[in-house]
Amino acid sequence: MAEVVDLLPKEYGYIILTLVAYYFLNLYMQIQVGKARKKYKVFYPKLYATEADTKDYQIFNCIQRGHQNSLESVGIFYVLMVIGGLKHPVICTGLGLGYTVARFFYFTGYSSGDPKGRLPIGGLNGVALLGLAIVNIWFGVSLLKA
């Protein structure tokens, strides 16, 4: 294992720390959904609330949806960070931190109960993810040219 680690760029540590930062953001979102479940009395296995469940079903659903949307793209985010970071760890770290911050604002904006609240800063998460995809394309092409 030591030989593989020795091949990684020194800056790859930033990739690992960025992924851990996103883990803590995801944990924060999980806790917020759990609190909302308790507050609005929306119990498992229900994923979303209806008007019959609580008068505040819209707010609960926005909190749940904010987290759910983040889960829908976390896999590709991690893959693009891990692979792209092998060649361009500093660029991927910047994009990954931007993605994480944008996701925080996406979630908190969505959690306000108004789905439009997710977009002003939160909408930039798509730009960061696109940037990571471009870095990975750049890396893939460079490997084909070598």
KOLROMAR-57052 format. One record per residue: residue in one letter; z, y, x of N, C-alpha, C in turn. Coordinates in nm, 4 decimals. Example, Ala and Ser with C-alpha at 12.3 -4.5 7.8 and 13.67 -1.06 7.14 Angstrom:
+---+----------+----------+----------+----------+----------+----------+----------+----------+----------+
! r !      n_w !      n_v !      n_u !     ca_w !     ca_v !     ca_u !      c_w !      c_v !      c_u !
+---+----------+----------+----------+----------+----------+----------+----------+----------+----------+
! A !   0.7800 !  -0.5690 !   1.3190 !   0.7800 !  -0.4500 !   1.2300 !   0.7800 !  -0.3300 !   1.3200 !
! S !   0.7080 !  -0.2250 !   1.2850 !   0.7140 !  -0.1060 !   1.3670 !   0.7870 !   0.0030 !   1.2900 !
+---+----------+----------+----------+----------+----------+----------+----------+----------+----------+
***
This chain:
+---+----------+----------+----------+----------+----------+----------+----------+----------+----------+
! r !      n_w !      n_v !      n_u !     ca_w !     ca_v !     ca_u !      c_w !      c_v !      c_u !
+---+----------+----------+----------+----------+----------+----------+----------+----------+----------+
! M !   0.0000 !  -0.1199 !   0.0824 !   0.0000 !   0.0000 !   0.0000 !   0.0000 !   0.1256 !   0.0863 !
! A !   0.0682 !   0.1181 !   0.1999 !   0.0759 !   0.2351 !   0.2869 !  -0.0633 !   0.2789 !   0.3332 !
! E !  -0.1561 !   0.1829 !   0.3523 !  -0.2893 !   0.2199 !   0.3974 !  -0.3647 !   0.3009 !   0.2924 !
! V !  -0.3512 !   0.2653 !   0.1660 !  -0.4178 !   0.3386 !   0.0579 !  -0.3606 !   0.4790 !   0.0479 !
! V !  -0.2306 !   0.4916 !   0.0539 !  -0.1654 !   0.6225 !   0.0458 !  -0.2093 !   0.7102 !   0.1622 !
! D !  -0.2258 !   0.6518 !   0.2795 !  -0.2685 !   0.7276 !   0.3972 !  -0.4087 !   0.7847 !   0.3811 !
! L !  -0.4914 !   0.7237 !   0.2958 !  -0.6272 !   0.7716 !   0.2738 !  -0.6335 !   0.8909 !   0.1782 !
! L !  -0.5279 !   0.9117 !   0.1028 !  -0.5276 !   1.0220 !   0.0063 !  -0.5125 !   1.1554 !   0.0785 !
! P !  -0.5787 !   1.2597 !   0.0271 !  -0.5556 !   1.3916 !   0.0863 !  -0.4101 !   1.4330 !   0.0649 !
! K !  -0.3545 !   1.5062 !   0.1597 !  -0.2151 !   1.5505 !   0.1513 !  -0.1893 !   1.6240 !   0.0197 !
! E !  -0.2875 !   1.7029 !  -0.0244 !  -0.2725 !   1.7830 !  -0.1460 !  -0.2723 !   1.6985 !  -0.2735 !
! Y !  -0.2957 !   1.5685 !  -0.2615 !  -0.2949 !   1.4819 !  -0.3797 !  -0.1573 !   1.4808 !  -0.4463 !
! G !  -0.0557 !   1.5154 !  -0.3711 !   0.0779 !   1.5280 !  -0.4283 !   0.0813 !   1.6268 !  -0.5430 !
! Y !  -0.0024 !   1.7308 !  -0.5356 !  -0.0100 !   1.8293 !  -0.6446 !  -0.0625 !   1.7645 !  -0.7730 !
! I !  -0.1554 !   1.6722 !  -0.7577 !  -0.2095 !   1.6006 !  -0.8740 !  -0.0968 !   1.5242 !  -0.9431 !
! I !  -0.0197 !   1.4531 !  -0.8639 !   0.0911 !   1.3745 !  -0.9189 !   0.1913 !   1.4653 !  -0.9898 !
! L !   0.2268 !   1.5762 !  -0.9269 !   0.3239 !   1.6683 !  -0.9867 !   0.2691 !   1.7327 !  -1.1148 !
! T !   0.1403 !   1.7598 !  -1.1190 !   0.0794 !   1.8160 !  -1.2395 !   0.0835 !   1.7150 !  -1.3536 !
! L !   0.0567 !   1.5893 !  -1.3236 !   0.0633 !   1.4852 !  -1.4264 !   0.2056 !   1.4674 !  -1.4780 !
! V !   0.3025 !   1.4803 !  -1.3902 !   0.4424 !   1.4719 !  -1.4322 !   0.4778 !   1.5928 !  -1.5199 !
! A !   0.4254 !   1.7100 !  -1.4856 !   0.4487 !   1.8292 !  -1.5693 !   0.3943 !   1.8058 !  -1.7100 !
! Y !   0.2764 !   1.7437 !  -1.7198 !   0.2210 !   1.7150 !  -1.8526 !   0.3071 !   1.6126 !  -1.9266 !
! Y !   0.3630 !   1.5188 !  -1.8542 !   0.4542 !   1.4225 !  -1.9161 !   0.5696 !   1.4966 !  -1.9843 !
! F !   0.6266 !   1.5954 !  -1.9142 !   0.7382 !   1.6702 !  -1.9726 !   0.6935 !   1.7539 !  -2.0929 !
! L !   0.5719 !   1.8054 !  -2.0892 !   0.5195 !   1.8751 !  -2.2068 !   0.5071 !   1.7779 !  -2.3233 !
! N !   0.4558 !   1.6594 !  -2.2982 !   0.4432 !   1.5593 !  -2.4043 !   0.5807 !   1.5215 !  -2.4590 !
! L !   0.6788 !   1.5070 !  -2.3725 !   0.8146 !   1.4766 !  -2.4157 !   0.8682 !   1.5883 !  -2.5053 !
! Y !   0.8439 !   1.7128 !  -2.4666 !   0.8849 !   1.8279 !  -2.5481 !   0.8217 !   1.8195 !  -2.6878 !
! M !   0.6922 !   1.7889 !  -2.6927 !   0.6244 !   1.7791 !  -2.8220 !   0.6819 !   1.6651 !  -2.9053 !
! Q !   0.7114 !   1.5516 !  -2.8427 !   0.7711 !   1.4388 !  -2.9138 !   0.9048 !   1.4780 !  -2.9757 !
! I !   0.9849 !   1.5491 !  -2.8994 !   1.1159 !   1.5929 !  -2.9489 !   1.0983 !   1.6873 !  -3.0672 !
! Q !   1.0009 !   1.7784 !  -3.0593 !   0.9776 !   1.8726 !  -3.1694 !   0.9336 !   1.7995 !  -3.2959 !
! V !   0.8492 !   1.6994 !  -3.2817 !   0.8068 !   1.6205 !  -3.3979 !   0.9264 !   1.5456 !  -3.4548 !
! G !   1.0095 !   1.4884 !  -3.3685 !   1.1296 !   1.4183 !  -3.4145 !   1.2235 !   1.5102 !  -3.4912 !
! K !   1.2435 !   1.6309 !  -3.4392 !   1.3279 !   1.7287 !  -3.5092 !   1.2674 !   1.7657 !  -3.6442 !
! A !   1.1370 !   1.7818 !  -3.6472 !   1.0696 !   1.8172 !  -3.7726 !   1.0809 !   1.7037 !  -3.8736 !
! R !   1.0717 !   1.5807 !  -3.8267 !   1.0870 !   1.4659 !  -3.9173 !   1.2241 !   1.4702 !  -3.9849 !
! K !   1.3245 !   1.4994 !  -3.9055 !   1.4606 !   1.5050 !  -3.9584 !   1.4760 !   1.6251 !  -4.0534 !
! K !   1.4283 !   1.7419 !  -4.0091 !   1.4434 !   1.8647 !  -4.0879 !   1.3720 !   1.8564 !  -4.2230 !
! Y !   1.2490 !   1.8043 !  -4.2217 !   1.1680 !   1.8018 !  -4.3437 !   1.1737 !   1.6671 !  -4.4152 !
! K !   1.2549 !   1.5766 !  -4.3619 !   1.2762 !   1.4443 !  -4.4227 !   1.1454 !   1.3667 !  -4.4420 !
! V !   1.0690 !   1.3600 !  -4.3351 !   0.9446 !   1.2827 !  -4.3333 !   0.9701 !   1.1652 !  -4.2389 !
! F !   0.9986 !   1.0507 !  -4.2976 !   1.0442 !   0.9369 !  -4.2187 !   0.9293 !   0.8403 !  -4.1890 !
! Y !   0.9483 !   0.7654 !  -4.0800 !   0.8510 !   0.6637 !  -4.0414 !   0.8380 !   0.5609 !  -4.1524 !
! P !   0.7226 !   0.5054 !  -4.1735 !   0.6022 !   0.5074 !  -4.0908 !   0.5037 !   0.6190 !  -4.1268 !
! K !   0.5423 !   0.7127 !  -4.2120 !   0.4486 !   0.8183 !  -4.2504 !   0.4090 !   0.9016 !  -4.1291 !
! L !   0.2801 !   0.9199 !  -4.1117 !   0.2312 !   1.0039 !  -4.0036 !   0.2302 !   1.1493 !  -4.0471 !
! Y !   0.1897 !   1.1740 !  -4.1706 !   0.1825 !   1.3094 !  -4.2258 !   0.2578 !   1.3152 !  -4.3579 !
! A !   0.2983 !   1.4348 !  -4.3971 !   0.3733 !   1.4551 !  -4.5210 !   0.2794 !   1.4995 !  -4.6327 !
! T !   0.3238 !   1.4759 !  -4.7553 !   0.2532 !   1.5266 !  -4.8730 !   0.3452 !   1.6245 !  -4.9447 !
! E !   0.2906 !   1.6925 !  -5.0408 !   0.3701 !   1.7868 !  -5.1191 !   0.4844 !   1.7139 !  -5.1902 !
! A !   0.4633 !   1.5870 !  -5.2236 !   0.5676 !   1.5073 !  -5.2881 !   0.6838 !   1.4780 !  -5.1923 !
! D !   0.6570 !   1.4785 !  -5.0612 !   0.7610 !   1.4504 !  -4.9622 !   0.8508 !   1.5709 !  -4.9372 !
! T !   0.7894 !   1.6871 !  -4.9234 !   0.8631 !   1.8093 !  -4.8907 !   0.7787 !   1.9306 !  -4.9266 !
! K !   0.8460 !   2.0367 !  -4.9677 !   0.7721 !   2.1603 !  -4.9983 !   0.7140 !   2.2217 !  -4.8706 !
! D !   0.7685 !   2.1848 !  -4.7574 !   0.7216 !   2.2361 !  -4.6282 !   0.6260 !   2.1390 !  -4.5590 !
! Y !   0.5535 !   2.0628 !  -4.6368 !   0.4653 !   1.9606 !  -4.5800 !   0.3620 !   2.0208 !  -4.4850 !
! Q !   0.3143 !   2.1424 !  -4.5145 !   0.2125 !   2.2067 !  -4.4296 !   0.2677 !   2.2329 !  -4.2896 !
! I !   0.3905 !   2.2821 !  -4.2813 !   0.4502 !   2.3099 !  -4.1500 !   0.4700 !   2.1790 !  -4.0726 !
! F !   0.5260 !   2.0781 !  -4.1412 !   0.5448 !   1.9500 !  -4.0732 !   0.4112 !   1.8961 !  -4.0232 !
! N !   0.3103 !   1.8984 !  -4.1074 !   0.1797 !   1.8443 !  -4.0689 !   0.1192 !   1.9210 !  -3.9520 !
! C !   0.1438 !   2.0503 !  -3.9447 !   0.0932 !   2.1276 !  -3.8309 !   0.1640 !   2.0881 !  -3.7013 !
! I !   0.2951 !   2.0669 !  -3.7096 !   0.3701 !   2.0225 !  -3.5908 !   0.3198 !   1.8847 !  -3.5471 !
! Q !   0.3083 !   1.7943 !  -3.6427 !   0.2607 !   1.6584 !  -3.6129 !   0.1185 !   1.6613 !  -3.5576 !
! R !   0.0324 !   1.7413 !  -3.6188 !  -0.1078 !   1.7477 !  -3.5770 !  -0.1217 !   1.8089 !  -3.4374 !
! G !  -0.0378 !   1.9072 !  -3.4074 !  -0.0410 !   1.9665 !  -3.2734 !  -0.0135 !   1.8640 !  -3.1652 !
! H !   0.0821 !   1.7764 !  -3.1921 !   0.1116 !   1.6707 !  -3.0955 !   0.0036 !   1.5633 !  -3.0972 !
! Q !  -0.0380 !   1.5243 !  -3.2153 !  -0.1401 !   1.4190 !  -3.2282 !  -0.2688 !   1.4591 !  -3.1559 !
! N !  -0.3087 !   1.5841 !  -3.1710 !  -0.4305 !   1.6301 !  -3.1049 !  -0.4177 !   1.6204 !  -2.9535 !
! S !  -0.3003 !   1.6511 !  -2.9023 !  -0.2779 !   1.6399 !  -2.7581 !  -0.2873 !   1.4954 !  -2.7123 !
! L !  -0.2364 !   1.4030 !  -2.7943 !  -0.2439 !   1.2611 !  -2.7589 !  -0.3880 !   1.2105 !  -2.7576 !
! E !  -0.4728 !   1.2705 !  -2.8404 !  -0.6122 !   1.2254 !  -2.8482 !  -0.6892 !   1.2508 !  -2.7195 !
! S !  -0.6452 !   1.3481 !  -2.6409 !  -0.7196 !   1.3783 !  -2.5186 !  -0.6403 !   1.3528 !  -2.3903 !
! V !  -0.5176 !   1.3045 !  -2.4018 !  -0.4362 !   1.2848 !  -2.2815 !  -0.4962 !   1.1790 !  -2.1897 !
! G !  -0.5566 !   1.0753 !  -2.2450 !  -0.6148 !   0.9701 !  -2.1612 !  -0.7247 !   1.0224 !  -2.0705 !
! I !  -0.8175 !   1.0949 !  -2.1280 !  -0.9279 !   1.1479 !  -2.0468 !  -0.8775 !   1.2531 !  -1.9481 !
! F !  -0.7776 !   1.3310 !  -1.9891 !  -0.7179 !   1.4288 !  -1.8969 !  -0.6622 !   1.3583 !  -1.7736 !
! Y !  -0.5851 !   1.2525 !  -1.7937 !  -0.5263 !   1.1800 !  -1.6810 !  -0.6338 !   1.1186 !  -1.5924 !
! V !  -0.7355 !   1.0581 !  -1.6524 !  -0.8420 !   0.9950 !  -1.5741 !  -0.9160 !   1.1003 !  -1.4903 !
! L !  -0.9512 !   1.2122 !  -1.5520 !  -1.0235 !   1.3161 !  -1.4784 !  -0.9387 !   1.3755 !  -1.3666 !
! M !  -0.8086 !   1.3860 !  -1.3889 !  -0.7199 !   1.4371 !  -1.2842 !  -0.7099 !   1.3390 !  -1.1672 !
! V !  -0.6864 !   1.2131 !  -1.1988 !  -0.6659 !   1.1120 !  -1.0945 !  -0.7919 !   1.0930 !  -1.0108 !
! I !  -0.9074 !   1.0833 !  -1.0763 !  -1.0312 !   1.0582 !  -1.0023 !  -1.0807 !   1.1844 !  -0.9322 !
! G !  -1.0926 !   1.2935 !  -1.0041 !  -1.1400 !   1.4178 !  -0.9432 !  -1.0491 !   1.4664 !  -0.8323 !
! G !  -0.9181 !   1.4403 !  -0.8486 !  -0.8223 !   1.4826 !  -0.7484 !  -0.8352 !   1.4114 !  -0.6153 !
! L !  -0.9045 !   1.2973 !  -0.6135 !  -0.9263 !   1.2277 !  -0.4868 !  -1.0104 !   1.3116 !  -0.3904 !
! K !  -1.1056 !   1.3864 !  -0.4443 !  -1.1953 !   1.4672 !  -0.3613 !  -1.1580 !   1.6153 !  -0.3643 !
! H !  -1.1134 !   1.6627 !  -0.4814 !  -1.0860 !   1.8064 !  -0.4995 !  -0.9476 !   1.8264 !  -0.5606 !
! P !  -0.8414 !   1.7916 !  -0.4859 !  -0.7069 !   1.7968 !  -0.5446 !  -0.6607 !   1.9375 !  -0.5830 !
! V !  -0.6969 !   2.0373 !  -0.5075 !  -0.6493 !   2.1726 !  -0.5375 !  -0.7188 !   2.2284 !  -0.6615 !
! I !  -0.8492 !   2.2077 !  -0.6711 !  -0.9228 !   2.2544 !  -0.7894 !  -0.8716 !   2.1818 !  -0.9143 !
! C !  -0.8564 !   2.0511 !  -0.9043 !  -0.8080 !   1.9737 !  -1.0195 !  -0.6650 !   2.0128 !  -1.0571 !
! T !  -0.5834 !   2.0437 !  -0.9583 !  -0.4472 !   2.0882 !  -0.9878 !  -0.4492 !   2.2192 !  -1.0658 !
! G !  -0.5308 !   2.3140 !  -1.0223 !  -0.5415 !   2.4413 !  -1.0942 !  -0.5877 !   2.4210 !  -1.2371 !
! L !  -0.6920 !   2.3388 !  -1.2538 !  -0.7423 !   2.3106 !  -1.3884 !  -0.6393 !   2.2327 !  -1.4700 !
! G !  -0.5692 !   2.1405 !  -1.4067 !  -0.4679 !   2.0608 !  -1.4756 !  -0.3492 !   2.1449 !  -1.5210 !
! L !  -0.3072 !   2.2374 !  -1.4372 !  -0.1985 !   2.3274 !  -1.4771 !  -0.2441 !   2.4200 !  -1.5890 !
! G !  -0.3683 !   2.4677 !  -1.5782 !  -0.4239 !   2.5501 !  -1.6860 !  -0.4296 !   2.4731 !  -1.8166 !
! Y !  -0.4701 !   2.3472 !  -1.8081 !  -0.4764 !   2.2617 !  -1.9265 !  -0.3373 !   2.2441 !  -1.9875 !
! T !  -0.2386 !   2.2188 !  -1.9023 !  -0.1020 !   2.1958 !  -1.9486 !  -0.0455 !   2.3210 !  -2.0164 !
! V !  -0.0641 !   2.4361 !  -1.9564 !  -0.0159 !   2.5611 !  -2.0157 !  -0.0884 !   2.5880 !  -2.1480 !
! A !  -0.2191 !   2.5688 !  -2.1493 !  -0.2954 !   2.5903 !  -2.2727 !  -0.2501 !   2.4940 !  -2.3821 !
! R !  -0.2209 !   2.3703 !  -2.3454 !  -0.1725 !   2.2726 !  -2.4433 !  -0.0367 !   2.3125 !  -2.5006 !
! F !   0.0469 !   2.3721 !  -2.4172 !   0.1757 !   2.4211 !  -2.4667 !   0.1524 !   2.5274 !  -2.5742 !
! F !   0.0652 !   2.6224 !  -2.5458 !   0.0374 !   2.7282 !  -2.6433 !  -0.0360 !   2.6742 !  -2.7653 !
! Y !  -0.1192 !   2.5752 !  -2.7449 !  -0.1870 !   2.5097 !  -2.8570 !  -0.0832 !   2.4501 !  -2.9517 !
! F !   0.0116 !   2.3757 !  -2.8949 !   0.1141 !   2.3106 !  -2.9751 !   0.2047 !   2.4125 !  -3.0439 !
! T !   0.2545 !   2.5092 !  -2.9692 !   0.3463 !   2.6057 !  -3.0296 !   0.2758 !   2.6918 !  -3.1335 !
! G !   0.1501 !   2.7252 !  -3.1092 !   0.0745 !   2.8014 !  -3.2081 !   0.0503 !   2.7214 !  -3.3344 !
! Y !   0.0159 !   2.5959 !  -3.3173 !  -0.0084 !   2.5073 !  -3.4324 !   0.1218 !   2.4863 !  -3.5100 !
! S !   0.2318 !   2.4729 !  -3.4374 !   0.3618 !   2.4459 !  -3.4988 !   0.4129 !   2.5604 !  -3.5852 !
! S !   0.3495 !   2.6754 !  -3.5764 !   0.3900 !   2.7891 !  -3.6590 !   0.3601 !   2.7642 !  -3.8062 !
! G !   0.2769 !   2.6660 !  -3.8345 !   0.2379 !   2.6373 !  -3.9722 !   0.1007 !   2.6924 !  -4.0066 !
! D !   0.0453 !   2.7732 !  -3.9171 !  -0.0891 !   2.8269 !  -3.9357 !  -0.1797 !   2.7646 !  -3.8296 !
! P !  -0.2700 !   2.6757 !  -3.8700 !  -0.3554 !   2.6088 !  -3.7711 !  -0.4339 !   2.7046 !  -3.6813 !
! K !  -0.4624 !   2.8248 !  -3.7282 !  -0.5348 !   2.9211 !  -3.6446 !  -0.4508 !   2.9680 !  -3.5261 !
! G !  -0.3186 !   2.9526 !  -3.5350 !  -0.2300 !   2.9945 !  -3.4276 !  -0.2483 !   2.9162 !  -3.2994 !
! R !  -0.3170 !   2.8045 !  -3.3082 !  -0.3356 !   2.7193 !  -3.1902 !  -0.4437 !   2.7721 !  -3.0966 !
! L !  -0.5277 !   2.8612 !  -3.1447 !  -0.6495 !   2.8937 !  -3.0712 !  -0.6448 !   3.0055 !  -2.9676 !
! P !  -0.5757 !   3.1153 !  -2.9861 !  -0.5937 !   3.2243 !  -2.8891 !  -0.5844 !   3.1809 !  -2.7427 !
! I !  -0.4728 !   3.1261 !  -2.7016 !  -0.4592 !   3.0769 !  -2.5636 !  -0.4807 !   2.9261 !  -2.5608 !
! G !  -0.4307 !   2.8578 !  -2.6620 !  -0.4401 !   2.7127 !  -2.6680 !  -0.5816 !   2.6605 !  -2.6635 !
! G !  -0.6751 !   2.7387 !  -2.7162 !  -0.8141 !   2.6962 !  -2.7167 !  -0.8731 !   2.6819 !  -2.5773 !
! L !  -0.8077 !   2.7398 !  -2.4785 !  -0.8577 !   2.7309 !  -2.3406 !  -0.8403 !   2.5914 !  -2.2807 !
! N !  -0.7674 !   2.5037 !  -2.3498 !  -0.7518 !   2.3686 !  -2.2960 !  -0.8874 !   2.2999 !  -2.2848 !
! G !  -0.9775 !   2.3304 !  -2.3765 !  -1.1115 !   2.2718 !  -2.3704 !  -1.1899 !   2.3192 !  -2.2492 !
! V !  -1.1702 !   2.4445 !  -2.2111 !  -1.2364 !   2.4981 !  -2.0921 !  -1.1851 !   2.4264 !  -1.9673 !
! A !  -1.0534 !   2.4066 !  -1.9606 !  -0.9952 !   2.3368 !  -1.8455 !  -1.0439 !   2.1918 !  -1.8385 !
! L !  -1.0527 !   2.1259 !  -1.9532 !  -1.0998 !   1.9867 !  -1.9558 !  -1.2470 !   1.9792 !  -1.9145 !
! L !  -1.3263 !   2.0739 !  -1.9605 !  -1.4670 !   2.0802 !  -1.9192 !  -1.4765 !   2.1028 !  -1.7683 !
! G !  -1.3919 !   2.1896 !  -1.7154 !  -1.3886 !   2.2122 !  -1.5702 !  -1.3586 !   2.0842 !  -1.4943 !
! L !  -1.2630 !   2.0070 !  -1.5456 !  -1.2307 !   1.8784 !  -1.4807 !  -1.3494 !   1.7828 !  -1.4877 !
! A !  -1.4190 !   1.7827 !  -1.5987 !  -1.5376 !   1.6965 !  -1.6106 !  -1.6438 !   1.7374 !  -1.5090 !
! I !  -1.6646 !   1.8665 !  -1.4925 !  -1.7639 !   1.9166 !  -1.3965 !  -1.7254 !   1.8772 !  -1.2539 !
! V !  -1.5982 !   1.8904 !  -1.2198 !  -1.5516 !   1.8493 !  -1.0863 !  -1.5782 !   1.7008 !  -1.0647 !
! N !  -1.5561 !   1.6190 !  -1.1667 !  -1.5803 !   1.4752 !  -1.1551 !  -1.7293 !   1.4442 !  -1.1428 !
! I !  -1.8127 !   1.5177 !  -1.2133 !  -1.9582 !   1.5004 !  -1.1985 !  -1.9988 !   1.5350 !  -1.0550 !
! W !  -1.9472 !   1.6456 !  -1.0066 !  -1.9737 !   1.6921 !  -0.8706 !  -1.9309 !   1.5842 !  -0.7700 !
! F !  -1.8146 !   1.5276 !  -0.7899 !  -1.7648 !   1.4207 !  -0.7030 !  -1.8552 !   1.2982 !  -0.7114 !
! G !  -1.8911 !   1.2564 !  -0.8321 !  -1.9777 !   1.1396 !  -0.8488 !  -2.1124 !   1.1563 !  -0.7827 !
! V !  -2.1708 !   1.2733 !  -0.7993 !  -2.3013 !   1.3005 !  -0.7363 !  -2.2878 !   1.2979 !  -0.5841 !
! S !  -2.1784 !   1.3547 !  -0.5318 !  -2.1601 !   1.3564 !  -0.3861 !  -2.1481 !   1.2136 !  -0.3309 !
! L !  -2.0865 !   1.1236 !  -0.4074 !  -2.0765 !   0.9850 !  -0.3625 !  -2.2144 !   0.9170 !  -0.3604 !
! L !  -2.2980 !   0.9504 !  -0.4584 !  -2.4328 !   0.8919 !  -0.4647 !  -2.5217 !   0.9424 !  -0.3503 !
! K !  -2.4973 !   1.0642 !  -0.3050 !  -2.5769 !   1.1224 !  -0.1962 !  -2.5327 !   1.0735 !  -0.0588 !
! A !  -2.4117 !   1.0209 !  -0.0504 !  -2.3571 !   0.9813 !   0.0801 !  -2.4252 !   0.8565 !   0.1345 !
+---+----------+----------+----------+----------+----------+----------+----------+----------+----------+
***
